[in-house]
Amino acid sequence: MLARGGFHDVVDARLQGNYNIESVSKVIDLAMRCTEEASSRRPTMEQVVAQLKESLELEILPGEGSDYLFSEDNYASQNSDFEQTPITAR
């Protein structure tokens, strides 16, 4: 499926086709390399983070760079929409 370019099946349908194909392709390739049986063939976490950032930059609107995407202010504003529920042991 993925070898034939059928990655549309693994992309969230709620995106309604509104995504960068190159970005999706890079993330799928990365995921496939992360699941290599031999650990020596898998990327390091540093490489994973760098490649994910690169893929996200392809999705960012023009005029917004990765400095905005990964800034603490943006991270805090995105997370303020979520309600935090404490977890307690039973």
C-alpha positions in Angstrom: 0.0 0.0 0.0 2.6 2.6 1.1 5.0 1.5 -1.5 2.5 2.4 -4.2 1.9 5.9 -2.7 -1.3 4.9 -1.0 -0.5 6.9 2.1 -3.9 8.6 2.0 -5.2 5.6 4.0 -3.0 6.4 7.0 -3.6 10.1 7.1 -6.4 11.4 9.4 -9.5 11.8 7.2 -10.5 14.9 9.2 -7.7 16.7 7.4 -9.8 16.4 4.3 -6.7 16.4 2.1 -5.4 19.6 3.6 -1.8 18.6 4.1 1.5 18.7 2.4 2.2 15.4 0.6 5.9 15.8 0.9 5.6 16.2 4.7 3.4 13.1 5.0 5.8 11.1 2.9 8.7 12.1 5.1 6.9 11.1 8.3 5.8 7.8 6.9 9.4 7.1 5.7 10.6 8.0 9.2 8.1 5.7 10.9 9.1 2.8 8.7 12.7 3.4 9.5 11.9 3.5 13.3 10.4 0.1 13.0 13.4 -1.6 11.4 14.1 -4.9 13.1 17.8 -4.2 13.5 18.3 -1.4 16.0 21.5 -0.3 14.1 19.3 0.6 11.1 16.9 2.8 13.2 17.4 6.5 13.5 18.5 8.1 16.7 16.0 10.2 18.7 18.0 13.2 17.7 17.5 12.3 14.1 13.8 11.6 14.7 13.2 15.0 16.3 15.2 16.8 13.5 13.2 15.1 10.8 9.8 15.7 12.5 10.7 19.4 12.8 11.6 19.4 9.1 8.3 17.8 8.2 6.3 20.3 10.4 8.0 23.2 8.7 6.5 22.0 5.4 3.1 22.3 7.0 3.5 25.8 8.6 1.8 28.7 6.9 4.0 31.1 5.1 5.5 33.7 7.4 5.5 31.4 10.5 8.8 29.8 11.0 9.9 27.0 13.3 10.9 29.6 15.9 7.2 30.3 16.4 6.1 26.6 16.2 8.5 25.5 18.9 8.4 28.6 21.1 7.3 28.3 24.7 4.6 31.0 24.2 3.0 29.0 21.4 3.3 25.7 23.3 1.7 27.3 26.4 -1.2 28.7 24.4 -1.9 25.4 22.6 -1.9 23.5 25.9 -4.1 26.0 27.7 -7.1 24.7 25.8 -6.9 21.4 27.6 -8.3 20.7 31.0 -5.9 19.0 33.4 -7.2 16.1 35.5 -5.0 14.8 38.3 -4.3 11.1 38.3 -4.5 9.4 41.6 -3.5 5.8 42.5 -6.3 3.4 43.5 
